[in-house]
Amino acid sequence: MNRRAYIQQTTKYLGYTLVAGSVLNLWTSCEHSSSNWKPVFFTPSEANTLSAITDTICPKTATPGANEVGVPQFIDLLIQTLLKKEDQLFFKNGIEEIDLVAKKQFNKAFSDLDINQKESILLTLDKASAPTAMTMWGKPMEAHPASLSFYRKIKNLTLMAYFTSEKIGKYILAYDPLPGSFKACIPYHNEKNWTEVS
C-alpha cells in the first residue's frame, strides 16, 4: 500500500469512528423503551426480527437482556446513519433470510419462535460463519480475510452495543469515571472486567 492509499484508508476509518461516536451520543440521549420504539431504518416487521435476534444473542439472565438496554434501537440508528446503501441492503436481506429460514423450518416468523427454535437457527448460522478477522486500526491483519456473514456482523454489532450501553457499562461492569487516579501495577483477584463507558 502506498502512502496516499494509506492516508485515505486511515482517514476513512477515522471518519467511521467519529460518526459512530456521534451515533452513540445520540443513542444514549434517547429513551430505550421498546414499547414506544419506532424504527428509523427497518420496517416494524424487520425490527421485530432484529429484536428477537439480539435478545437471543444476549438474553435476560441475572443481567439485563439486549432489548432492555436498547440494542435493537442502536443497531437500527447506526445502520440508518452510518452505512452506505449497499451495506444497508445487506442487513435488510439478512433479516429477511433469517425469517425465511424460520418459516421453512418451523412455519413461523423468527420472532414468533420459542427460545430453543431461535437458538437452533442462530447456532447453525454461527457454525457456518467464518470467524471475525483480527484487525489493527480497522485494517485486517490477514492477507485475504474471509467475508463476514450477516450473522457474524449482527452478532458483532449486538455485543458492541450491549457492552457499551450505559446500563451495562455503569451498573454491571466495573466502572470508574474519568478522570481517575493512575495505578500502574495492582494485584488481580478475579474482579469483574472493566468497562470503557465514560
N, C-alpha and C positions, 0 to 999 in steps of 0.2 A: 504494500500500500504506500503510495507516495504522500508527500507532506500535505498537499492540497486535499486529497481524499480523506486523509486522517483528520484534518481540521473540520471538514464538512461532516464527517461521521460523529466526531466529538460534539460539534455544535448541535447536531440533530438530537443526540441523547440528552444533552443539557436542556434543550427545549422541552423534551418529553418530561424530564424531571421537574422543571418549573411548572409546566401545565398540570402535572399530576399533583404537585403541591397545592396549586390553586383549587383543584377538584377536591382534595382532602379538606381544605379550609371551608369551601362551600358546603361540603357534605356534613362537616361537624357542626355547622351553624343551623342545620335543618332538623326538623323533627324526624325521628326514625320509626314512628308508628306505622306498622304495615297496614293497619285498618284504613288509614286515610291516604295511603301512598298512591299517587298517580304517576306511572312510569313516563319518562320523557323520551325514551327511545323504543323500548319494547312495547308490543301490544299488551293489553291486560292478560290475554291467554299466555303469551310468551313470558310475561312477568311471573305468572303463577308457576310455570315450569321452572324458571330460574330460581324462584324462592324454594321450590321443592328440592332442586339440585343442591343449592347452597346449604340448606338445613339438613340434608342427608350427609354432606361432607363434614359439616360442623354442627352436630345435633345438640340439643339441650341436654345437659347431664347435671353435674354439680355446678357447672358453669353455664352461662347463657348460650343459646344456640345462635347460629349465624343470623337468622331473621330477627332475633331480639335486639341485635346491635346494628341493624340496618345494612347488612352486607348486600342484599339484592339491590337496594336503592343506590348504594355506592357504585356497584358494577354498571347499573343502568346509566347513571350520570356520567361515569368515566367513559363508557363506550360512546355515548352521545357527544361528549365534549372533546375527547382526545383522539379518537381513531378516525382513519380515513374510510371512505365509503366501502372499499373492498374488504377492509377488516371488519367493519360493522356488519356487512353481509355475511361474513364468515361466522360471526356469533349468532346471527338470526338463523342461518342454515343449521348450525349446531344444535340450537334449541329445538328446531323442527325435527331434526334427525332423531333426537332422544325421544320425542313424543311418538315418532313413527315406530321406533323400536319397542316402546312400551305398549302401543296399540297392537303391534304384531305378536308380541309375546303374551300379553295379558288382556288384550281387548279393552284397555283403558288408557286415558291420558296419564302421563308420568305423575302429575300432581295428585291424581286420584288413587295411585297405588299404595299398598301398605309398605311399611318401612323395609321389610325383608325383600320385597319385589324391587323397590328403589335401589337398595344396596346391591342386589344381584346384577342389575343393569350397570351401575356405576363401577362395580368391581370388575366386570367384564371389560368395560371400556378402559379401566386403569391398566389391566394386564396387557391390553392390546396397544397401549400408547407408549411411545418412546419416552425415556426419562428426559427431564429438562436438562439441557446442556449447561455446563459450567460457563460463567461469563465473568469478565472483568471490565468495568466501566461500560457495561452494556454491550460489549463485543464478545461473541462466542470464543472460547479458548480452544475449541476443536476446529480442525480444518474444514470439515464438512458435517456440521451438526444436523441431526435428524429434525425434520419439521415437526413442530408441536401440534398435536391433535387438539380438537375443540375441548375434549375433556381435560387434557393437561392444562390448557390455557385457563379454562374456567375454574379449575381447582387452584391454580396459582393465584388467580385474582381473588378467589374466595378466602384463601389463607392470608393473603396480604391485607385485604380489607378487614378481616376478623381481628388479626393481631395488631393492627394499627388503629382500631376503633377506640374511642375514649373510654368506654366502659371496661373493655378488656385491658387496655393499657394502664388505666389508673387503679382499677379495683381487683383485677385478677392477677396480673403480672406484678412483680416488684416494681415500685415506681419511686423515683427520687427527682423532684422537679429541679430544673436548672435555673440559675447557677447553683452548683453544689460543690462540696469540698472534694479535692482530688486525693485519692488514696492509692498509691502506686502498687502496693503489694498487700493484699489482705487474704486471710485464710478462707478456704471454701468448706462449708459444712452442709452441702446438699441443699442450698437455698433455692428458691424459685428463680426461673430465668428472669432477666431484666428486660424491661420494655424500652422502646425508643420513643414512645409518645411524649411530647413535651407540652 
